[in-house]
Structures are given as structure tokens and as C-alpha cells.
Amino acid sequence: GITTNSSQVELDAPAEETSALFPLFPSAPFLDCLLLPGQMLYIPPGWWHYVKSLTTSFSVSFWWQ
């Protein structure tokens, strides 16, 4: 089944496919950023996010309550 912590939107899919399945998605607000070496980004709990690495990299996720 569909999990509650994942989106059905496939962000790497062509825009036409995404728009056909989710017509309101293209108008959804978003933030876009590019991190340079040595920088980090804090994503608050519950925020939807998508990560794409442009070069070899690693990330650390830590979930605590």
C-alpha cells in the first residue's frame, strides 16, 4: 500500500506526466537551494523534501523524538 511518509509525486518524471496525474502540483510553492562543500541544510520535522546530488556525496538523516 501507500505509505504515509512518502509522496506519490515522482519528481524525476517528465513535467507532463506529473501534471497529468497531479494537476495542482506545478503551482505548488517550493524552495530550491544549492549547497556548497562544507555547507548543510536543516529540514524541520514533517517537511516534505526532495534531494538530488549533483556530484558524489553523502547525507545523514537522524530522526529523534
N, C-alpha and C positions, 0 to 999 in steps of 0.2 A: 504494500500500500504506500500511500504518500506520507512522508514523514512531516512533522510539524516544524522542523528546524531547517528545512530546505525549500528552495523556490522551484516552481515548475518552469520558470523562465530560463531558457538556455541562452546565456549572454554571448556565447561564441557563434550562435546560429545567425544566418543572414537576417537583416532587419525585416525583410518581407515576411519571413516565417514567424518571427516574434510578433509582428504587428497583426498577422492573420489570427494567431492564437490568443493574443492579449492586446486588443485594440487600444487600450488606455496606456499601455506601457511606454510607448515613445514619448508621451508627455509627462512621465513621472519625473519629479525633481531628483537630482543626483549630485554628488560631489566627486570630483576627479582629482587625483594628485599623483605626482611622480616623486618617489623618494630617491635621494642620492645616497651613495655609500656612507654608512655611519648614521643615517637617519632612521627614525622609527615612527610608527603611527599607532596611536591608541584608538581602538574601536570600542565604544561603550557597549556594555552588555545589551543584547537584544537588537542591535543594529544589523540590518541586512548588509552584506558586503560581498564584493567580488574582487579577487586578487589575480593579477596576471603578472608574472615575472618576465621582464624583457631580456634578462641575462641569467646565468646560473646564480642561484641564491638559495637561502633557506629562511624559513619563518618559524616562529614559536607561538603556539596558542596555549593559553593557560586559562582553564575555567575553574573558578572557585566560587564559593558562596559564603 
